[in-house]
Amino acid sequence: MRILVLDTIHGGAELAAALRGAGYQVDEVDVYRGEGGIPVEEALVRTYDLVTAPVHLDPDHPLLRQHGPAISHHEMVGWVLRAHPPRPFVEITGARGKTTTAHALASLLPGPGILHTSTGTYRYPERVRLWKRSITPASLIPAAHEAWRIGGWLVAEESLGVTGVGDVAVLTSPDDYPIAAGRKRAITEKCRLISRTRIVVLPPGIDLPRKTVAADEIVSFDGPVCRFAGRGIVGTFANPLCTLAGYRAALSLAAATSCVLGVDPSPLAEFTALPGRMAARWEGDLLIVDNANSGTNVATTIEAAHYARTLAGNGALTLVIGEEARAICEGFSPEDVRRAVSAVGPTGVVYVGEAWCTAGEEHTAASLDEGLDLARSITPEGAIILAVKTWR
């Protein structure tokens, strides 16, 4: 079988290598930069039995018009993994909360396993980081192979969908945005892909026709207290993170999924904030609330500001905000950044990213670290909020 793999940047090169290793004839094309694989012109005149492309590729691309329709990278990775998937295997996707949900769920699962997230790929129970790569579909292949090698479970965070090979798929949020040159909607693609999984755990605001478990039918909250009852598992746990909307959503999904897997979620009482996800620390008289991650948006920035003022009072507050990594599918547009600044009403702002460095703003920085250093210099006491969209 001759296969054409489109987009070498977002995992296509790794996917092509895996397919070659399985004995297939494979061509790959770098559809964005034209720097890898064979040229578009050469691929146009060749014949293929199968084409695979990322869900975010413009369906009007010449290679898709010539050789399509294509199956997604997610589905292709599922095809690669179908012979030896790890068990249990939980796939997690969504615009917000993927990383926190994955870490929370992995903290509950017994025995050996692999946690694959944007923060890194870890072996449990040691929690040793093995490597740090993207969360494109193809990056799941080495994580799944490692889980299978150690005879353990796999909890995997994935961008823009799931492979469908997992035992459970979790959608973390109903947030939507355009992809594929505006010709597709992200939530539509995610729902299409997760609907192929055996069991789907959903947040409020999404309804799929079958095989679904609504997290809010299993889990409820009263302040810091979480109550759960599902699949014969009943109990409570208390964690101050439950008072934060972002953590409440992630802990709800992790607890519900845990019940589905037959595991007691009570140990989530000990779960702590992840770096870049509302992690708070004091530097003398200065509080730093770190909420800079790939899911940062207007809502999470406002929540971080409320959290900072709860902890530090209503003194000086500097907001470090912007977009450091343009490779993130869900961007943080200048319009959204301005909306967040207006809603928070900080005493100072440091804008991060190339666009702001040329926009004439008073305080700008090229990176998150530079932005934090600048914020420290103009905020001797009070609070600093890091609200930069970036891979951590």
Beta strands, then each sheet from edge to edge (+ up, - down):
strand 1: 2-6
strand 2: 25-29
strand 3: 50-53
strand 4: 71-72
strand 5: 89-93
strand 6: 113-117
strand 7: 120-124
strand 8: 128-131
strand 9: 153-157
strand 10: 168-171
strand 11: 178-179
strand 12: 184-185
strand 13: 199-202
strand 14: 212-214
strand 15: 219-222
strand 16: 225-230
strand 17: 233-238
strand 18: 279-283
strand 19: 286-290
strand 20: 317-323
strand 21: 348-352
strand 22: 364-365
strand 23: 382-389
sheet 1: 2+ 1+ 3+ 4+
sheet 2: 8+ 7- 6+ 9+ 5+ 10+ 13+ 14+
sheet 3: 11+ 12-
sheet 4: 15+ 16- 17+
sheet 5: 18+ 19- 23- 20- 21- 22-
end
